[in-house]
């Protein structure tokens, strides 16, 4: 029984947003958390042992706001754009600073991120017009005016960085509020104390180190506090996600280097000076090294106020009005997390486009079994190839996948997609593969990628190697997909599908499909001449005929309207000064029979 005095001390203002269903939390903790002990109701006393480790209840009560002063280091990485399949080798921010401020009172929680950082070379290489330095300020409100708003700069590579992005959409707003809850450690402890009746406790074992931690979970907040069993100090705040490839996953904000931060003369609270976002107990997605933490700072007027930006017609992701937070099973938290933090989130795709947004073109109008198809806008083109019993599709951008499947049900109910062939594992090119497989298709990937995709699907995978490319022939089409182990450009599983009609002659259209290597458009391949030379040499090695057309997933430039993604192989060679030899279909067929490799 709690004393009246203690109950009085715990009368904090109420603000709890329900973000994750308890059933999902139970599933994830039984799998991803690793060796969790049986669950029991948690009590105030369980939370107080953590509170006492950082300074005690009366000290915690005095905290009404704070600023993480992150002037020493800010770095971030992304799993969505890695070169290798099993390591985090791609940075977004290589160096920078990040201040994160919080204000919590009777009306709710407000936060603000002021961040500057330098982009990794990868992004400047891919987007040469990108300014190498980012400067952004983001306000997140979790009260009666729930919203998130950039009041300076942007966090999106698709925007014009000279203007301010403004408000975020409802899905990103939901994610950012959830993230603010995760970062605001004193506020989170206050909520745990105030809403103790819905808490559960257990122990978890870290997947790789095998260290065991205490865990106190709030199903209502969708967050779990992990703490050191010996010192009782907070170890991490865990968010549980369902990743399209990794499945049930953990996103931990890990705390280290606890130091006292002064509240008043003679009073202080211990808080961490290093904050790391660690995914699945292995991948460090964000690393912030703080100079100090200021408790109860005097924030200037309007510091936590969002406002509509000056309209910029060139900024395609700018929003002028606030959006209330909401979640959707179509866009799990893992996807918002991955795409937003990598700067490639462009909004909820299926709210903007549907089957009526599909555009079909024929690289060879006389042979309509080979289609170039895109949904909505001309920057994620795919090949849809009709064979005798179904279709082959190249690449698998998420959400477009469901739209294309539904479109085929409506327009071609006699046939389905039988094979999906991603060019590489990057999220924007592959994360829709599960939709195709669930609809009956077989996934076709290089053998090197078998374990990566196998985390999501155990069956319906065909693999191929450099020595034995994937070959699909019937009386209508001749399709193949190539891969090389010799340092392919962009990713280690980069694949190059080719297709022509069955029993083709040199006068028939021959198509090479590629993604992220050369992009047609004004000054095509100008910025990627290194990739272009590499691609042309590999084409020679496998006998690709001089008459071939390149169909690219993307186009070059921000305005894709009216720009073709089809370009002659020889034109690409001319642009970069590479004279392609007079190879014919006979050379290609001979190479396949003799085991030529890229």
N, C-alpha and C positions, 0 to 999 in steps of 0.2 A: 504494500500500500504506500503510495507516494504521500509525503508530507504536504500540508497546505502551503508551507513556505516554499518548498521546491516547485510545486505546481505553479505558484505565482511567478517564480523566477523564469518559468518556461513559456510565459504568455507572449510569444512572438507574433507579429502580424502574419496572417495566413496568405500564402500564395503557392499553390501547387498545381502544376499543369500535367495532365495525364498524357504521356507520350508513347508508352509501350505497354502492351497487354501482359498481364501476369503469366498467362499460359506460355507465351513466347519466352519470357525470362526463365521460367522453370526449364523449358527445353534447352536453352542455351547453357544455363549453369550446369546442367547434368552432362553436357557434352564438352563445350569449349572451356569451361572453367577448370575442369580436370580434377577428378577424385574429390569432389565436394562431399562433405559430411552431411548427415541428415539435417533437414531444415527444422528450425524451432522458432517460435515467436521471439522477437527481440524486445528488450525492455529499455527503459530510460537508463538503467545502470550500465547496460552494454554500450550505449552511446557515450555515456559520461566518462568511461575509462579512456576513450579517445580524446574527448574534450579536455580531461584533466592532463593528458600528456602534452597538450599544446598550450596550457596555461590556466585551465579551469573555467568553470561555468560563468562566474561573474565577469571574467575578462572577455569571454566570448560574447556575452551580452552587450558589452560596450562597443563592439565592432558594428558600425553602420555603413561602412564603405571602405574601400582600399584600392590601391593602384599597384600592380606589378610593374616595376620599372625595369624593363627589359632592354637596357642599353648595351649590354655586353655582347649578346649573340642571339640571332634568330635564324634558324635554318629549317627548311622543310623539304620533304620528298613526296613522291607519288608512286603508287603501285600501278596506276593506270597506263603509264607510258614507259615502262622499263624496257631495257634491251634484252636482258636475260629473263628467263621464265621463273626463276626461283630465288631471286635476290632483289633487294631494293637498291637499284643502281642509278636511279634517276632523281635528281634534285629539281625542285621548283625555285626555292630561294637558297642561294649559296651563302649569303651573309646579309645581316641587317639588324634591325632593332624592332622591338614590339612592346608597347605599353598597353596594359589591359586594366581598365578601371571598372569598379563596381559601386553601385549605390543601392542599398536595400533599406526599405522603410515600410510603413503600413500599406502603401499602395503597390508594393511589389519590388521586383529586381530590375535594375537597369544596368547595362554594361556598355563600354566603349572600347574599341580597339584602334590604336594609332600605330601604324606599322609602315616601315620603310625597308626595302630589301632589293638586292640585285638578283635578276633572273639568271638561272643557269644557262650556259651556252646553248644547250639543246633547244630552248625556246626561241632564242634569238636566231638560231640557225633555221628553225622551222618558220618563224615569222620575222623576217628581216626588218620590217617596219616597226617592230616592237621597241618601245623605249626600254633601255637596259635596266632602268631603276623604277621600282614601283613605290608609290606614296599614296596611302589610303587611310581613311578614317571611317569607321563603321559604328553606328549606334544600334544597340539591340534593346528593345523594351519588352518587358514581360509584366504588363499591368493591363488596365482596361483599354489601353491603346497598343496592344501587342503588335509589334512590327519590327523590321530591321531596315536600316537605311544607311547607305553610303553618303556621308556629308562631304567627302572629298575622295576623289580617285575612284578606283574600281578594283575588282578581283576577278576580271574576266578578260581573257585574251581576245574575245570576239568584239570587245567594245573599242570605241575610240578613246584612247587613254588621255586625250586632252580634255575630256569632259567628265563630269561626275555621273556615276551609275545610278544614284538615287535609291529608291526602295527595291527590296528583293521580292521575289514571288513567294507564294504561300508555303511552298515546300522548303525553300531555303530558309525562310523565316522560322519555320518549325525546327529545322536543324540548328540554326544559330541560337535559338532560345535554349534548346537542349544542351548545346555546347556551353553556353553561359552558366547553366546550372552545374555542369561538370567542373568548370574552372573556379567557380566562386566557393571555395572550400569552407570559409566560416559561415556563409549563408546556408550552404548545404547541411552543415552540422546543426544549425538552428532549425532547419526544417525537419531533420530527423528527430530532434528532441520534441518538437511540437506535435509531430504526427507519428508517435511511437507505436500506436496500435496497429499500423499496417506494415511494420517492419518485420523482416525475417533475418535470422542469423545462421551461419554455418561456417565451415572452413573450406578453403580452396587451395589447391597445389598448383604453383606456376608450372606451365607446360614443360619447359626445358630445364630450368634451374632446380625444379622439384621443391622449392621453398614453399612452406605452408603459411597462409595468411588467414586471419579472421576476416569475415565478410558480413556486412550488414546491408541488406538490400531493401530499397524502396521500390515496390512494384509501381506505385503511383507516379514517381518521378522517372522510372526507367533507368535508375542508376544504382550501383552497388559500391559501397565504401569498403575498400580492402585496407587492413591495418596490420602492422607488425605485432606478432603475438607476444614478443618480449618487451618492446618499448611502448607499445600501444599507439605509436605515431601513425598517422595516415600513410599508407603506401601508395594507393592509387584510387581514383574514381573510375569505375568501369561502366562502359556503355556496351550493350549487346546488340549486334547487328546480324543480318542475314545476307551474306555476300553471294552474288551469282556464281562465282567460281569456288570460293573457299567454304561456302556454306555458313553454318553458325560460327560467328566470329566475335572477338573481343576487341574493343577499342579502349585502352587504358590511358588515363592521364596520370603518369607516374611522378611522384614527388620525391626529391632528394635534397640534401643539404639544408635541413631545417635550421633556421636562425631566429633569434628573438627580434621582433619588430615592435618598437615602442608605441604604446597607446597613450600613456600619460606618465608623469614622473613616477618611476618605480614600478610601473605596470607594463607588461609586454605579452605578446602572443607569439608562439613559435609557428613560423610558416616557411614553406620550402622556397629556396632560391633557384631551383632548377625544375622545369616543367617539361616533360616529354610525353608526346602522344605515341604510344606503342601499340601496334596492331598485331593481334594474334600472338602476343608475347614474344615477338621477334622483330618486326619492322618498325623502326623509329621514323614516323611520318612528320613529326614536328619536335623541335628542340629549342627551348627558350631559356637562356641563362640570364638571371636577373641581377641587377646591381643592388637593388634594395626593394623593400615593400613599404609603402606609406599607408598607414592605417588612419582612417577617418580624415582624409584630406579635404580641404576646402575647394570644392569644384566650382569653376566659374559658371555664371548664369548661362543656361542654354546648352551646357556641356553634353547633356544626354538627350538633346532634342534633335529629331530628324526633320527634314524639310524637302520639298520637291526641288530637284535640280533645275538649272537653266536648260530648257529643251535643246537637244542636239539631234537633228534628223539623221546624222551619220552614225550615231551610237545605237546599234541594233538591239542592245540589251538594256537600255535605259528605261526606268519605270518612274512615272510621275506621281503615282498614288500608292498608298500603303496597302499591304495584303495581310490579312489575318492568317496566323499559322494554321496549317492543316497537313495531314499525312495521307499517304495513299499506298496501298499494297503494290500498285504498279511501279512506284518509285520508293524502294526501301531506303531506310536511313543510310545504309552502306553506299548506295549509289550517289545520293546527295553529298555525303561526306567526301567520297572519292572524286567526283567530278567538280564540285564547288572548290575544294581545296587545291585542285590542280589548275583551276582557272578556265575550265572548259565547259562548265554548266551553262546551257543556253535556255533553260526553261523546260516545263513539262511538255514534251513533244506531242503526245497524243491529245492534248487539249487544243493544239493548234492545227493538227493535220489528221486526216483519215483516209479511207480508200479512195475518196474523190480527189485526193491530192497526189495520186500516183501519175507519173509521166513516163511513157514508154517511147523509146527511140530504137531504130534498127540500124546498126553500123553498116549492114548490107541490106538495103530495102528489098533485094531479090531473094533473100533467105531469112525468113522471119522466125526461124527457130532460135536465133541468137538475138536477145533483147538487151538493151541497156535501160535500166530502170532506176528511178529515184522517187523519193517521197517528199513532197513539200518544197524543197529547194535543192538546187543543182550542186550539192557539194558532198553527197554520199551516194555516188553512183555504184550500182552493182550490175553484174551480168546475170540474167535469168535465161537459162539455156534449156530448151525443150528437147527431150529425147523421146524414144518410143513409149516409155511407160511413166514418164514424169518429168520433173525439172531438176536441174542443178542450179544452185545459186552461189555466187561468190561474195564473200564477206557477210557479216551478220551484225550491222549496227543495231543496238538495242532499240526497242519500241517500233522502229520501222519494220522489224521482223513480224510482229503481230499484225501490223497493217497489211503487209504483203501477203501473209498467210490468209487473212480474211478476204482480201481482194481476189486471190486465186479461187477461194471457195465460191465467190460470187460469179466470177467470169469464166472459170475453168473447173467446174466441179468434177470433171472426168479424170483430172490428174492432180497430183500433189508434189511438193518438193521432196525428192528422194535423197539428195546429197547437199550439204552445206560445206563450203570450202573457204574458210577465212584466210586472208592473206597474212595475218599476224595476230598476236594475242592482245593488242591494245584494246582497252575497253570500248572505244568508239567504233572499232571494227569487228569486235568479236562477241560482245556480251549478249547479243541476241541469239547465240547459237542454241541455248537451252530451249527457246521457243520452237525453233525448227525441229530439234530432236524430239521434244514432247509431242510434236505433230506428226512424228513418224520418220523424219529424215535421219540419215547417217552423217555423222561429223567426219570430215576428211582433213587430217592435219599431219604435218611432218612428225616422224617418230619422236623427235626431240621434245615435242610438246605433249606427248601422251599423258605424262603425270600431271601436268598443269590442268588440262581439261578433264582428266579422270577424277579430279577432286569433286566435280559436279555431276558427272555421268559415268557410270561404270560400264555401260554397254553402248552399242551403236557407235563405235569409233573405228574408223579405218585409218591406219597410219601408212606413211610411205617414206622412202629414204632418197638420198642422192643417187644411189645406184639403181633404185627401182621407183621411179616417179609414179604417181597415181595416174592410171589410164582408164578411161571410160569410153568405149566405142559401141556404137550400134549402127543401124542403117540410116540414121539421120545425122549424127554428129560424131566428132572425134575430139574428146576433151582430155587434157592432161594437166597435172599440177606438179611443178618442180620446186625443189629446195636444194640448197647447198650448205655444207658444213663449214665452208671456208669464209668465215667472217662476212656473212651477208649484211647488206646495209640495213640500218634502222632497227631491226630486231633479229635475235638469233633464230627465230622460227619463220623468217620472212619467206613467203611462198609466192610463186609466179604461175598462175593458171593460164593456159592457152586453149583456144578452141577454134575449130573450123568445121566445115561440113564433112560428112563421111565421104571418103574417096575423092577428096578435093584435088583440084588441079591448081597450077600457079595463077590462074586467072580468078580463083575464088578468094574470098576474104579470109584472112588469117588474123586472129586477135590475140594479143597479149594483154592480160589484165594486171594492173599493179596499183598499189596504194602507198602513198607517202614517199614515193621515190622521185618521180617527175610529175608535175602537175601542169596540164595544158592551160593556156590562157595567154594574156599579154606577157611578153618576156618569159615564155614557158621555159622551165628548167634553168633560167638565168641564175637563180639563187641556189640551185642544187646540181651544179655541173659535176661535182665529185660523185654524187649518186648516179647521174646520167651516164658517165663514162663507165662506172662499175656495171650498171645494168646492160649497156651495149656490149661490153666484153662478155658478160655471162650469156647473153643472147647468141653471140657467135659460137660459144662453146657447145651449145645444144642445137645449133643449126637453124635458129629462127630465120625464116626467109626475109629477104630484103623488103618484100611487099607488105610486111605485117603492119597492122594498125595497133597502136597502144590505146587502150581504154583505161582511164584513171578513175580512181574513186573520187578524187578531189580536183578542183580547178585552182589555178593560181589567182590570187587577188581576193579582196573582200566582197566585191560585187560579182556574184556568179551568174546573174541573169543573162541569158543569151550566149553564154560562153560554153563552147563545146569541150567535153572531156575526152574527145577522140583526136588522136594526132598520129600522123605517119611516123613509123620508126625512123625513117631516113631524115625526116624533118628534125626530130630530136637530135640526131647525129649532126646535122648541119648547124644547129644552134650552138652546139658546144665544140664544133670543129672536129668531129669524128666521122670519117668516111666509112660507111657501113659496106661490107663486101657483098658481092652478088650471089648470095645464098638463095636456094630455092627449096620447095617442099621436099624434094628428093634428099637434100642435105639434112633436113629435119628428121625425115623418116629413117635415114641411115644412122643418124646419131642415136635415135631411140633404140634401134636394133643392136648397135655396137656398144651401148652403155655410156654414151657421152654424159658428162656431168657439168653443171653450172660452175 
